[in-house]
Amino acid sequence: MSDYSARRKIMVDTQVRPSDVTKFPIIDAMLSVPRELFVPRAVKESAYIGENCNLTAGRVVLEPRTLAKMLDALDIQRNELVLDIGSGLGYSSAVIARMAEAVVALEEESEFASEAEGLLNEIGEDSVLVHSGALVSGAAQHGPFDVIILQGGVEQVPDGVLSQLKDGGRIAAIFMDGALGEVRIGYKINTFLNWRFAFNAGAPILPGFEKTAVFAF
């Protein structure tokens, strides 16, 4: 029987704190949420290592450092509604729920979505609504959102998703250029979105967030 609570503490002490993430709600959430529950059984033993954890082809649970630094940059408040795009089995949503008022966990793999509902229920997390649907469509019926976070790489973020962000809201995404990626935080001011570099990270590109090919004749 593995001592997962000890592994959580090691994860926070060796991956999160050294990345200059010091906000108490983030540290507390990452110490509290049992990450090992929210990964496939086959990779349970590697749930706490410092790299992206595979869910299925092209889909991952972001490494703890990346998620923590994204949350640090977003500075989510207790009265805010968050859209978590590509929530997988629900780990990121469970963490975010500890700092937000409510989270909409958007997942297009129906098996993941139904499993996430069960796992969130199991840990008593009732401020997360799991929404099953195409990631690229967002979840407009539950918005607009104060914060949007994408749990994977993007080449571009569709206008339809950006339109679901409240004026004054923030969005975090990992923009990939080949094998290299950088997290940018977008700030929506007077309907205009201003992206700023936050830090380097990488993840597989989420379905629907690839650049549209432009054909020249």
C-alpha positions as CSV (number, residue, x, y, z in Angstrom):
1,M,0.0,0.0,0.0
2,S,1.6,3.3,-1.1
3,D,1.6,6.3,1.2
4,Y,0.1,8.8,-1.3
5,S,-0.2,11.6,1.2
6,A,3.6,11.5,1.7
7,R,4.0,11.6,-2.1
8,R,1.8,14.6,-2.3
9,K,3.9,16.4,0.2
10,I,7.1,15.5,-1.7
11,M,5.4,16.7,-5.0
12,V,4.6,20.1,-3.4
13,D,8.0,20.4,-1.7
14,T,10.1,19.4,-4.8
15,Q,8.0,20.5,-7.8
16,V,5.6,23.2,-6.7
17,R,7.3,25.4,-4.1
18,P,10.6,25.5,-6.0
19,S,8.7,26.9,-9.0
20,D,7.9,30.1,-6.9
21,V,4.3,29.0,-6.3
22,T,3.6,30.2,-2.7
23,K,-0.1,31.0,-2.7
24,F,-1.7,29.1,0.2
25,P,-4.9,28.0,-1.7
26,I,-2.8,26.3,-4.4
27,I,-0.4,24.6,-2.0
28,D,-3.3,23.5,0.2
29,A,-5.3,22.1,-2.8
30,M,-2.4,20.2,-4.2
31,L,-1.6,18.7,-0.7
32,S,-5.3,17.8,-0.3
33,V,-6.6,16.4,-3.7
34,P,-5.6,12.7,-4.2
35,R,-4.0,12.9,-7.6
36,E,-3.6,9.2,-7.7
37,L,-7.4,8.8,-8.0
38,F,-7.6,10.9,-11.1
39,V,-5.2,9.0,-13.4
40,P,-5.7,5.6,-15.1
41,R,-4.9,2.7,-12.9
42,A,-2.0,1.6,-15.1
43,V,-0.1,4.9,-14.3
44,K,-1.2,5.3,-10.7
45,E,2.3,4.7,-9.3
46,S,3.7,7.5,-11.4
47,A,0.9,10.0,-10.5
48,Y,3.3,12.2,-8.6
49,I,6.3,12.3,-10.8
50,G,7.2,15.7,-12.4
51,E,6.0,15.1,-15.9
52,N,2.7,15.0,-17.8
53,C,0.7,11.8,-17.0
54,N,-0.9,10.0,-20.0
55,L,-4.6,9.6,-20.0
56,T,-5.0,8.3,-23.5
57,A,-3.5,9.0,-26.9
58,G,-2.8,12.8,-27.1
59,R,-4.3,13.6,-23.7
60,V,-2.5,14.1,-20.4
61,V,-2.9,15.2,-16.8
62,L,-0.6,18.2,-16.8
63,E,2.5,17.9,-14.6
64,P,2.1,19.4,-11.1
65,R,4.5,22.3,-11.8
66,T,2.7,23.4,-14.9
67,L,-0.7,23.3,-13.4
68,A,0.5,25.1,-10.2
69,K,2.2,27.9,-12.1
70,M,-0.8,28.4,-14.4
71,L,-3.1,28.7,-11.3
72,D,-0.6,31.0,-9.7
73,A,-0.6,33.3,-12.8
74,L,-4.5,33.2,-13.0
75,D,-4.9,34.2,-9.3
76,I,-8.4,32.6,-9.1
77,Q,-10.6,34.2,-6.4
78,R,-13.3,32.6,-4.2
79,N,-16.2,34.4,-6.0
80,E,-15.2,33.3,-9.5
81,L,-16.6,30.8,-12.0
82,V,-14.0,28.8,-13.9
83,L,-14.2,26.8,-17.2
84,D,-11.7,23.9,-17.1
85,I,-11.3,22.7,-20.7
86,G,-10.1,19.2,-21.2
87,S,-10.6,18.2,-17.6
88,G,-10.0,14.5,-18.2
89,L,-10.8,12.5,-15.0
90,G,-11.3,15.7,-13.0
91,Y,-8.0,16.3,-11.2
92,S,-7.5,19.9,-12.3
93,S,-11.1,20.7,-11.6
94,A,-10.9,19.3,-8.1
95,V,-7.8,21.4,-7.4
96,I,-9.4,24.6,-8.9
97,A,-12.6,24.0,-6.9
98,R,-10.6,24.6,-3.7
99,M,-10.0,28.2,-4.8
100,A,-13.0,29.2,-7.0
101,E,-16.7,29.5,-6.3
102,A,-17.6,26.9,-8.9
103,V,-15.9,25.0,-11.8
104,V,-17.4,23.7,-15.1
105,A,-15.3,20.7,-16.1
106,L,-15.5,20.3,-19.9
107,E,-14.6,16.9,-21.3
108,E,-15.4,15.4,-24.7
109,E,-14.5,11.8,-23.9
110,S,-17.8,10.6,-22.4
111,E,-16.1,7.8,-20.4
112,F,-13.7,10.4,-18.8
113,A,-16.7,12.7,-18.0
114,S,-18.7,10.0,-16.3
115,E,-15.7,8.7,-14.4
116,A,-14.9,12.3,-13.3
117,E,-18.4,12.7,-11.9
118,G,-18.0,9.6,-9.8
119,L,-14.5,10.5,-8.6
120,L,-15.5,14.1,-7.7
121,N,-18.5,12.7,-5.8
122,E,-16.2,10.2,-4.0
123,I,-14.0,13.0,-2.6
124,G,-17.1,15.1,-1.7
125,E,-16.4,17.9,-4.3
126,D,-19.8,19.3,-5.1
127,S,-18.8,22.7,-6.6
128,V,-17.8,21.1,-9.9
129,L,-20.2,20.6,-12.8
130,V,-19.0,18.0,-15.3
131,H,-20.1,19.0,-18.8
132,S,-19.7,16.5,-21.6
133,G,-19.2,18.1,-25.0
134,A,-16.6,19.1,-27.7
135,L,-13.7,21.0,-26.1
136,V,-13.5,23.4,-28.9
137,S,-17.1,24.5,-28.3
138,G,-16.6,25.6,-24.7
139,A,-19.7,25.6,-22.5
140,A,-21.5,28.8,-23.3
141,Q,-24.7,27.8,-21.6
142,H,-22.9,27.8,-18.2
143,G,-20.9,31.0,-18.8
144,P,-19.7,33.7,-19.1
145,F,-16.6,32.7,-17.1
146,D,-14.2,34.8,-15.0
147,V,-11.4,32.3,-15.8
148,I,-10.8,29.8,-18.5
149,I,-7.9,27.2,-18.3
150,L,-7.0,24.7,-21.0
151,Q,-5.5,21.3,-19.8
152,G,-3.4,20.7,-22.8
153,G,-1.5,22.4,-25.7
154,V,-3.0,24.7,-28.3
155,E,-1.9,26.3,-31.6
156,Q,-4.8,28.6,-31.5
157,V,-7.9,29.3,-29.3
158,P,-11.1,29.7,-31.3
159,D,-13.1,32.9,-31.0
160,G,-16.1,30.9,-29.8
161,V,-14.2,29.9,-26.6
162,L,-12.7,33.4,-26.1
163,S,-16.2,34.9,-26.4
164,Q,-17.2,32.9,-23.2
165,L,-14.7,34.9,-21.1
166,K,-16.1,37.8,-19.1
167,D,-14.7,41.3,-19.7
168,G,-12.0,41.6,-17.0
169,G,-11.5,37.8,-17.1
170,R,-8.3,35.7,-17.6
171,I,-7.5,32.7,-19.7
172,A,-4.4,30.4,-19.5
173,A,-3.2,28.2,-22.4
174,I,0.0,26.4,-23.4
175,F,0.8,27.6,-26.9
176,M,2.8,24.9,-28.8
177,D,5.2,25.5,-31.7
178,G,6.5,22.1,-32.7
179,A,8.0,20.5,-29.6
180,L,8.4,23.8,-27.7
181,G,5.6,25.5,-25.8
182,E,4.9,28.5,-23.6
183,V,2.1,29.3,-21.2
184,R,0.4,32.6,-22.0
185,I,-2.2,34.4,-19.9
186,G,-4.8,36.3,-21.8
187,Y,-6.5,39.3,-20.2
188,K,-9.8,40.5,-21.6
189,I,-10.2,44.3,-21.4
190,N,-13.0,46.1,-23.2
191,T,-13.6,42.9,-25.3
192,F,-10.0,42.9,-26.5
193,L,-7.7,40.0,-25.5
194,N,-4.1,40.8,-24.6
195,W,-1.8,37.7,-24.3
196,R,1.3,37.8,-22.1
197,F,4.1,35.2,-21.7
198,A,4.1,33.5,-18.3
199,F,6.6,30.5,-18.5
200,N,7.7,27.6,-20.7
201,A,5.9,24.3,-20.6
202,G,4.7,21.6,-23.1
203,A,1.7,19.3,-23.7
204,P,0.0,17.5,-26.6
205,I,-2.4,19.7,-28.5
206,L,-6.0,19.4,-27.5
207,P,-8.4,18.2,-30.3
208,G,-9.8,21.1,-32.2
209,F,-7.1,23.6,-31.1
210,E,-4.7,23.0,-34.0
211,K,-4.0,25.8,-36.4
212,T,-6.4,25.7,-39.4
213,A,-4.4,25.0,-42.5
214,V,-4.5,27.8,-45.1
215,F,-4.2,26.6,-48.6
216,A,-2.5,28.9,-51.2
217,F,-3.3,28.3,-54.9
